[in-house]
Amino acid sequence: MAFTVLVPSADAVPVFREVEGLRPVQYDVAAPLPPEAADAEALVVPIWPTESARAVVGRLPRLRLVQTLTAGVDGWRDVLPEGAVLSCARGAHGGSTAEWAMTALLTVYRQFPSFLALQAERRWEHRQVDTLQGKRVLVIGSGDLGNQLRRRLAAFDAVPTMVGRAARDGVHGVDALPELLPAQDAVVVVVPLTDETRGLVDAEFLARMPDGAILVNAARGPVVDTDALLAELTRGRLRAVLDVTDPEPLPADHPLWTAPGVIITPHVGGNSRGQEVRAFRVAAEQIAAFAAGRTPDNLVTGAY
């Protein structure tokens, strides 16, 4: 008997049909659920956890697995029914987001914003710029994205240091941050948003970063204390590149927009061409493993 999976997009149906044993059925969060919802044991949720999408989770009587299309699962943990498990799409967007983080660092070091401003003024101003080569970069988060970034940093002759929830081979534990931060040229945050990581980058964290260091946030906005970061940016002591903010979307009158030394992008790290198909394929693999009685590789345990 086929394993019924509710999917949030017509484009997902053919991807899931390629996997033997899965029966994909499309649903729409804004419409009544299809009759097959009564038999659905897995639900693929949309990328954004809107209230209408979250409400679907509690309307499936046989639900055993909630599968996200992102590596982050904030917005879904608190609506997970008793007895059901949660799996993420780790591996779908890591490469794209690692590209964004590399672009962030290279943009700052190679001074592209200032050159674009000069171009707009038709001014040729020869100058020496900085380089990513030899820079010490602390990567906080050692999952797929963190390791994708580590590999790219090494290829650019930077010196990556990895930090995870707990120490293991090649990875420092989060308790080592106080001693690691003062030696870093840049810090890239790629952790999921959990109770442990909320506010991880606070005033004390930022104070330990050396003058002129760059903070790159490719995680979630609330991982960084916005007021503490604003204080450091306003002083001109640190620089930052943010793909996520707190609050998000960032209001037009928020002081972060005009803070010195910051570049802001609108949560586009993983939003690159082909992202949906990549996410659907990872989701189908995870659900197929679950349907076969195996533990999905991306089962959420809270580690980073």
Backbone hydrogen bonds in HBPLUS format (Angstrom, degrees):
<---DONOR---> <-ACCEPTOR-->    atom                        ^
c    i                          cat <-CA-CA->   ^        H-A-AA   ^      H-
h    n   atom  resd res      DA  || num        DHA   H-A  angle D-A-AA Bond
n    s   type  num  typ     dist DA aas  dist angle  dist       angle   num
A0003-PHE N   A0021-GLY O   2.83 MM  18  6.04 174.8  1.83 159.9 160.3     1
A0023-ARG N   A0003-PHE O   2.86 MM  20  5.57 162.7  1.89 142.8 138.4     2
A0041-GLU N   A0004-THR O   3.16 MM  37  6.01 152.9  2.23 147.0 149.4     3
A0005-VAL N   A0023-ARG O   2.97 MM  18  5.88 165.5  1.99 137.6 138.3     4
A0025-VAL N   A0005-VAL O   2.82 MM  20  6.09 150.9  1.91 163.9 166.3     5
A0006-LEU N   A0042-ALA O   3.04 MM  36  6.44 162.6  2.07 154.1 153.2     6
A0044-VAL N   A0006-LEU O   2.88 MM  38  6.05 171.1  1.89 168.8 171.8     7
A0007-VAL N   A0025-VAL O   2.86 MM  18  5.91 158.6  1.91 138.9 144.6     8
A0027-TYR N   A0007-VAL O   2.94 MM  20  6.11 145.3  2.06 157.7 161.0     9
A0012-ALA N   A0009-SER O   3.07 MM   3  5.33 145.8  2.19 102.4 112.3    10
A0013-VAL N   A0010-ALA O   3.25 MM   3  5.50 139.1  2.43 102.6 112.5    11
A0016-PHE N   A0012-ALA O   3.06 MM   4  6.30 161.9  2.09 162.4 167.2    12
A0017-ARG N   A0013-VAL O   2.95 MM   4  6.14 146.5  2.06 150.3 160.7    13
A0018-GLU N   A0015-VAL O   3.30 MM   3  5.50 145.2  2.43  98.7 108.1    14
A0019-VAL N   A0016-PHE O   3.08 MM   3  5.51 158.5  2.12 110.7 117.4    15
A0022-LEU N   A0019-VAL O   3.36 MM   3  6.09 165.4  2.38 140.1 140.2    16
A0031-ALA N   A0028-ASP O   3.04 MM   3  5.32 169.5  2.05 117.4 119.5    17
A0037-ALA N   A0034-PRO O   2.97 MM   3  5.66 166.2  1.99 123.0 127.6    18
A0038-ALA N   A0035-PRO O   3.26 MM   3  6.24 168.0  2.28 125.9 127.4    19
A0039-ASP N   A0036-GLU O   2.98 MM   3  5.57 153.1  2.05 115.7 123.1    20
A0040-ALA N   A0037-ALA O   3.26 MM   3  4.93 148.9  2.36  93.8 102.8    21
A0064-ARG N   A0041-GLU O   2.83 MM  23  5.15 164.6  1.85 127.5 130.5    22
A0065-LEU N   A0041-GLU O   3.07 MM  24  6.44 142.4  2.22 148.9 159.4    23
A0043-LEU N   A0065-LEU O   2.94 MM  22  6.40 151.4  2.03 156.6 165.9    24
A0067-GLN N   A0043-LEU O   2.80 MM  24  6.00 174.0  1.81 160.3 161.3    25
A0045-VAL N   A0067-GLN O   2.95 MM  22  6.23 153.5  2.02 154.6 163.2    26
A0050-THR N   A0048-TRP O   2.90 MM   2  5.76 135.3  2.11 107.2  93.9    27
A0054-ARG N   A0050-THR O   2.88 MM   4  6.14 161.0  1.92 155.6 161.2    28
A0055-ALA N   A0051-GLU O   2.98 MM   4  6.08 142.6  2.12 140.3 149.9    29
A0056-VAL N   A0053-ALA O   3.21 MM   3  5.49 139.2  2.38 102.8 112.9    30
A0057-VAL N   A0054-ARG O   3.27 MM   3  5.72 137.0  2.46 106.7 116.0    31
A0059-ARG N   A0056-VAL O   2.95 MM   3  5.26 166.2  1.97 118.3 121.7    32
A0063-LEU N   A0060-LEU O   3.31 MM   3  5.43 168.9  2.32 115.1 116.0    33
A0085-VAL N   A0064-ARG O   2.94 MM  21  6.29 156.1  1.99 140.6 142.4    34
A0066-VAL N   A0085-VAL O   2.90 MM  19  6.29 161.2  1.93 160.5 166.5    35
A0087-SER N   A0066-VAL O   2.89 MM  21  6.28 159.6  1.94 163.0 166.7    36
A0068-THR N   A0087-SER O   2.92 MM  19  6.38 162.8  1.95 157.4 161.4    37
A0089-ALA N   A0070-THR O   2.95 MM  19  4.88 176.8  1.95 122.7 122.3    38
A0076-TRP N   A0073-VAL O   3.09 MM   3  5.75 154.2  2.16 142.9 143.2    39
A0079-VAL N   A0076-TRP O   3.22 MM   3  5.56 157.3  2.27 110.3 117.1    40
A0080-LEU N   A0077-ARG O   3.33 MM   3  5.48 168.0  2.35 109.0 111.9    41
A0084-ALA N   A0081-PRO O   3.08 MM   3  5.55 163.5  2.10 132.0 134.8    42
A0300-VAL N   A0086-LEU O   2.89 MM 214  5.73 176.9  1.89 155.4 155.5    43
A0088-CYS N   A0298-ASN O   3.16 MM 210  5.49 161.1  2.20 133.9 135.5    44
A0092-ALA N   A0089-ALA O   2.96 MM   3  5.76 160.7  2.00 150.9 152.1    45
A0097-THR N   A0093-HIS O   2.95 MM   4  6.11 169.1  1.97 161.6 164.8    46
A0098-ALA N   A0094-GLY O   2.86 MM   4  5.92 151.0  1.95 145.0 153.5    47
A0099-GLU N   A0095-GLY O   3.03 MM   4  6.26 148.0  2.13 141.3 149.6    48
A0100-TRP N   A0096-SER O   3.07 MM   4  6.47 151.2  2.16 142.3 150.0    49
A0101-ALA N   A0097-THR O   2.96 MM   4  6.30 158.3  2.01 149.1 154.1    50
A0102-MET N   A0098-ALA O   2.95 MM   4  6.20 157.5  2.00 149.0 155.0    51
A0103-THR N   A0099-GLU O   2.84 MM   4  6.09 159.1  1.88 151.4 157.7    52
A0104-ALA N   A0100-TRP O   2.82 MM   4  6.11 150.6  1.90 148.8 157.6    53
A0105-LEU N   A0101-ALA O   3.11 MM   4  6.41 163.2  2.14 150.9 152.9    54
A0106-LEU N   A0102-MET O   2.91 MM   4  6.11 172.0  1.92 157.4 160.0    55
A0107-THR N   A0103-THR O   2.79 MM   4  5.77 153.7  1.86 146.9 154.4    56
A0108-VAL N   A0104-ALA O   3.22 MM   4  6.45 156.1  2.28 145.5 150.6    57
A0109-TYR N   A0105-LEU O   2.94 MM   4  6.17 179.0  1.94 160.8 160.8    58
A0110-ARG N   A0106-LEU O   2.80 MM   4  5.64 159.0  1.85 145.1 151.6    59
A0112-PHE N   A0107-THR O   3.22 MM   5  5.38 144.5  2.35 140.0 149.0    60
A0111-GLN N   A0108-VAL O   3.23 MM   3  5.09 155.5  2.30  99.1 106.4    61
A0130-ASP N   A0109-TYR O   3.03 MM  21  4.82 131.7  2.27 166.9 156.3    62
A0115-PHE N   A0111-GLN O   3.22 MM   4  6.53 152.4  2.30 149.0 157.3    63
A0116-LEU N   A0112-PHE O   2.88 MM   4  6.11 151.8  1.96 157.1 164.5    64
A0117-ALA N   A0113-PRO O   3.07 MM   4  6.34 151.0  2.15 142.9 150.6    65
A0118-LEU N   A0114-SER O   2.98 MM   4  6.26 152.7  2.06 142.0 149.3    66
A0119-GLN N   A0115-PHE O   2.83 MM   4  6.04 151.6  1.91 143.1 151.3    67
A0120-ALA N   A0116-LEU O   2.99 MM   4  6.25 153.6  2.06 144.9 151.1    68
A0121-GLU N   A0117-ALA O   3.23 MM   4  6.53 135.5  2.44 135.6 146.9    69
A0121-GLU N   A0118-LEU O   3.02 MM   3  5.02 128.0  2.30  94.1 108.5    70
A0123-ARG N   A0118-LEU O   2.91 MM   5  5.13 174.5  1.91 143.6 145.4    71
A0122-ARG N   A0119-GLN O   2.92 MM   3  4.73 155.0  1.98 100.1 108.1    72
A0135-LYS N   A0132-LEU O   3.07 MM   3  5.46 166.2  2.09 131.2 133.0    73
A0134-GLY N   A0157-ASP O   2.73 MM  23  5.83 168.2  1.74 130.1 134.4    74
A0159-VAL N   A0135-LYS O   2.75 MM  24  5.89 169.4  1.76 162.3 159.1    75
A0185-ASP N   A0136-ARG O   2.80 MM  49  5.18 148.4  1.90 137.3 148.1    76
A0186-ALA N   A0136-ARG O   3.17 MM  50  6.56 147.7  2.28 157.4 157.4    77
A0137-VAL N   A0159-VAL O   3.02 MM  22  5.97 157.2  2.07 128.3 135.5    78
A0161-THR N   A0137-VAL O   2.90 MM  24  6.22 147.4  2.00 154.9 156.1    79
A0138-LEU N   A0186-ALA O   2.88 MM  48  6.27 163.5  1.91 155.7 154.2    80
A0188-VAL N   A0138-LEU O   2.78 MM  50  6.15 165.7  1.80 166.5 171.2    81
A0139-VAL N   A0161-THR O   2.81 MM  22  6.01 170.7  1.82 164.2 167.2    82
A0163-VAL N   A0139-VAL O   2.92 MM  24  6.13 142.3  2.06 168.8 162.8    83
A0140-ILE N   A0188-VAL O   2.88 MM  48  6.19 166.1  1.89 163.3 168.1    84
A0190-VAL N   A0140-ILE O   2.87 MM  50  5.91 172.9  1.87 159.8 160.9    85
A0141-GLY N   A0163-VAL O   2.78 MM  22  5.83 158.4  1.83 162.5 163.5    86
A0142-SER N   A0304-TYR O   2.75 MM 162  5.96 162.8  1.77 158.1 162.7    87
A0147-ASN N   A0143-GLY O   2.98 MM   4  6.15 160.2  2.02 155.1 160.3    88
A0148-GLN N   A0144-ASP O   2.83 MM   4  6.04 150.3  1.92 150.5 159.7    89
A0149-LEU N   A0145-LEU O   2.92 MM   4  6.13 157.2  1.97 152.6 158.5    90
A0150-ARG N   A0146-GLY O   2.89 MM   4  6.13 154.8  1.96 142.6 150.2    91
A0151-ARG N   A0147-ASN O   3.10 MM   4  6.22 162.6  2.13 144.5 147.6    92
A0152-ARG N   A0148-GLN O   3.27 MM   4  6.52 154.6  2.34 141.2 147.6    93
A0153-LEU N   A0149-LEU O   2.84 MM   4  6.07 161.7  1.88 159.8 165.0    94
A0154-ALA N   A0150-ARG O   3.01 MM   4  6.21 162.8  2.04 151.6 155.7    95
A0155-ALA N   A0151-ARG O   3.15 MM   4  6.37 147.2  2.26 137.6 146.2    96
A0156-PHE N   A0152-ARG O   3.21 MM   4  6.52 130.1  2.47 138.7 150.9    97
A0156-PHE N   A0153-LEU O   3.02 MM   3  5.17 137.6  2.20 100.3 112.5    98
A0158-ALA N   A0153-LEU O   3.02 MM   5  5.26 164.0  2.04 152.0 147.0    99
A0157-ASP N   A0154-ALA O   3.01 MM   3  4.97 157.1  2.06 108.2 110.5   100
A0172-HIS N   A0162-MET O   2.92 MM  10  6.13 172.9  1.93 143.6 141.8   101
A0164-GLY N   A0172-HIS O   2.78 MM   8  6.13 162.1  1.81 172.9 176.7   102
A0174-VAL N   A0164-GLY O   2.90 MM  10  5.80 109.7  2.41 156.9 175.6   103
A0168-ARG N   A0171-VAL O   2.99 MM   3  5.17 162.5  2.02 141.0 144.9   104
A0171-VAL N   A0168-ARG O   2.85 MM   3  5.17 166.8  1.87 137.8 137.3   105
A0176-ALA N   A0173-GLY O   2.91 MM   3  5.64 166.6  1.92 122.8 127.2   106
A0177-LEU N   A0174-VAL O   3.19 MM   3  5.59 169.5  2.21 114.9 117.5   107
A0179-GLU N   A0176-ALA O   3.17 MM   3  5.76 130.4  2.43 115.0 126.1   108
A0180-LEU N   A0176-ALA O   3.10 MM   4  6.23 143.0  2.24 149.6 160.3   109
A0180-LEU N   A0177-LEU O   3.05 MM   3  4.97 124.4  2.37  97.7 113.0   110
A0181-LEU N   A0177-LEU O   2.94 MM   4  5.75 172.8  1.95 165.6 163.8   111
A0183-ALA N   A0180-LEU O   3.17 MM   3  5.93 156.4  2.23 124.3 130.7   112
A0184-GLN N   A0181-LEU O   3.16 MM   3  5.55 171.7  2.16 125.1 125.0   113
A0214-ILE N   A0185-ASP O   3.12 MM  29  6.61 150.5  2.22 136.5 143.7   114
A0187-VAL N   A0214-ILE O   2.83 MM  27  6.26 156.3  1.89 166.7 173.7   115
A0216-VAL N   A0187-VAL O   2.79 MM  29  6.09 163.4  1.82 166.3 167.0   116
A0189-VAL N   A0216-VAL O   2.83 MM  27  6.19 165.7  1.85 171.4 174.5   117
A0218-ALA N   A0189-VAL O   3.00 MM  29  5.87 157.6  2.05 156.0 163.0   118
A0198-ARG N   A0194-THR O   2.96 MM   4  5.98 141.0  2.12 154.0 161.8   119
A0200-LEU N   A0197-THR O   2.94 MM   3  4.95 155.3  2.00 132.4 126.3   120
A0199-GLY N   A0222-PRO O   2.85 MM  23  6.04 152.2  1.92 139.3 148.1   121
A0201-VAL N   A0223-VAL O   2.95 MM  22  6.14 169.1  1.97 165.4 165.8   122
A0225-ASP N   A0201-VAL O   2.89 MM  24  6.06 170.4  1.90 156.6 153.5   123
A0206-LEU N   A0202-ASP O   2.95 MM   4  6.22 171.8  1.96 163.5 164.5   124
A0207-ALA N   A0203-ALA O   2.91 MM   4  6.01 151.2  2.00 144.1 152.4   125
A0208-ARG N   A0204-GLU O   3.26 MM   4  6.48 134.2  2.48 139.9 149.9   126
A0208-ARG N   A0205-PHE O   3.11 MM   3  5.44 138.8  2.29 103.9 115.0   127
A0209-MET N   A0206-LEU O   3.07 MM   3  5.31 148.0  2.17 104.4 113.9   128
A0213-ALA N   A0210-PRO O   3.12 MM   3  5.67 158.5  2.17 139.0 138.9   129
A0212-GLY N   A0237-ARG O   2.63 MM  25  5.64 170.2  1.64 172.7 173.9   130
A0239-ARG N   A0213-ALA O   2.94 MM  26  6.18 162.3  1.98 162.3 164.2   131
A0215-LEU N   A0239-ARG O   2.88 MM  24  6.27 158.0  1.93 140.1 144.5   132
A0241-VAL N   A0215-LEU O   2.85 MM  26  6.35 150.6  1.94 155.6 161.9   133
A0217-ASN N   A0241-VAL O   3.00 MM  24  6.52 155.5  2.06 156.8 164.8   134
A0243-ASP N   A0217-ASN O   3.09 MM  26  6.16 172.2  2.09 163.6 164.5   135
A0223-VAL N   A0220-ARG O   3.09 MM   3  5.73 161.0  2.13 120.8 126.8   136
A0224-VAL N   A0221-GLY O   3.06 MM   3  5.98 163.9  2.09 129.7 132.8   137
A0229-LEU N   A0225-ASP O   2.98 MM   4  6.27 158.3  2.03 155.5 162.2   138
A0230-LEU N   A0226-THR O   2.83 MM   4  6.04 161.9  1.86 154.1 159.4   139
A0231-ALA N   A0227-ASP O   3.04 MM   4  6.24 152.6  2.12 144.5 150.9   140
A0232-GLU N   A0228-ALA O   3.26 MM   4  6.59 154.6  2.33 143.6 149.1   141
A0233-LEU N   A0229-LEU O   2.90 MM   4  6.17 161.6  1.94 158.4 164.0   142
A0234-THR N   A0230-LEU O   2.85 MM   4  5.91 163.0  1.88 151.0 155.9   143
A0235-ARG N   A0231-ALA O   3.16 MM   4  6.30 146.1  2.28 137.1 145.5   144
A0237-ARG N   A0232-GLU O   3.16 MM   5  5.65 144.1  2.30 168.3 164.4   145
A0236-GLY N   A0233-LEU O   2.87 MM   3  4.95 141.0  2.02  99.1 111.8   146
A0240-ALA N   A0261-GLY O   2.96 MM  21  6.39 158.8  2.01 158.4 159.1   147
A0263-ILE N   A0240-ALA O   2.99 MM  23  6.44 146.0  2.11 141.0 151.5   148
A0242-LEU N   A0263-ILE O   2.85 MM  21  6.29 160.9  1.89 164.0 169.4   149
A0265-THR N   A0242-LEU O   2.87 MM  23  6.27 163.2  1.89 159.3 162.8   150
A0267-HIS N   A0243-ASP O   2.74 MM  24  4.66 124.8  2.04 133.0 148.8   151
A0254-HIS N   A0251-PRO O   3.03 MM   3  5.37 164.8  2.06 119.2 120.3   152
A0257-TRP N   A0254-HIS O   3.23 MM   3  6.10 153.3  2.31 123.5 127.7   153
A0258-THR N   A0255-PRO O   3.24 MM   3  5.67 133.6  2.47 107.0 116.8   154
A0259-ALA N   A0256-LEU O   3.35 MM   3  5.07 163.8  2.37  99.0 103.7   155
A0267-HIS N   A0265-THR O   2.99 MM   2  5.95 138.1  2.17 105.2  94.0   156
A0271-ASN N   A0268-VAL O   3.05 MM   3  4.74 139.7  2.22  94.9 107.1   157
A0272-SER N   A0270-GLY O   3.00 MM   2  5.77 131.5  2.24 106.4  92.2   158
A0275-GLN N   A0272-SER O   3.02 MM   3  5.67 141.6  2.17 151.1 150.5   159
A0278-ARG N   A0274-GLY O   3.11 MM   4  6.31 165.2  2.13 156.0 160.5   160
A0279-ALA N   A0275-GLN O   2.94 MM   4  6.13 157.5  1.99 147.2 153.6   161
A0280-PHE N   A0276-GLU O   2.79 MM   4  6.04 157.9  1.84 154.0 160.5   162
A0281-ARG N   A0277-VAL O   2.99 MM   4  6.16 157.9  2.04 149.9 154.9   163
A0282-VAL N   A0278-ARG O   3.16 MM   4  6.42 161.0  2.20 147.3 151.9   164
A0283-ALA N   A0279-ALA O   2.90 MM   4  6.07 164.6  1.93 151.5 156.4   165
A0284-ALA N   A0280-PHE O   2.84 MM   4  6.01 158.8  1.89 148.9 154.4   166
A0285-GLU N   A0281-ARG O   3.07 MM   4  6.27 156.1  2.13 144.7 150.6   167
A0286-GLN N   A0282-VAL O   3.03 MM   4  6.32 158.8  2.07 152.5 158.0   168
A0287-ILE N   A0283-ALA O   2.97 MM   4  6.19 164.4  1.99 155.1 159.0   169
A0288-ALA N   A0284-ALA O   2.89 MM   4  5.96 155.0  1.95 146.0 153.3   170
A0289-ALA N   A0285-GLU O   3.10 MM   4  6.29 154.6  2.17 144.0 149.9   171
A0290-PHE N   A0286-GLN O   3.10 MM   4  6.39 158.1  2.15 144.6 150.6   172
A0291-ALA N   A0287-ILE O   2.82 MM   4  6.03 160.3  1.86 152.5 157.9   173
A0292-ALA N   A0288-ALA O   3.06 MM   4  6.20 137.5  2.25 138.2 148.8   174
A0292-ALA N   A0289-ALA O   3.19 MM   3  5.14 128.4  2.47  92.9 106.3   175
A0294-ARG N   A0289-ALA O   2.85 MM   5  5.11 152.7  1.92 160.9 151.6   176
A0293-GLY N   A0290-PHE O   2.99 MM   3  5.16 160.1  2.03 108.8 113.5   177
A0299-LEU N   A0296-PRO O   3.19 MM   3  5.36 159.8  2.24 116.2 114.4   178
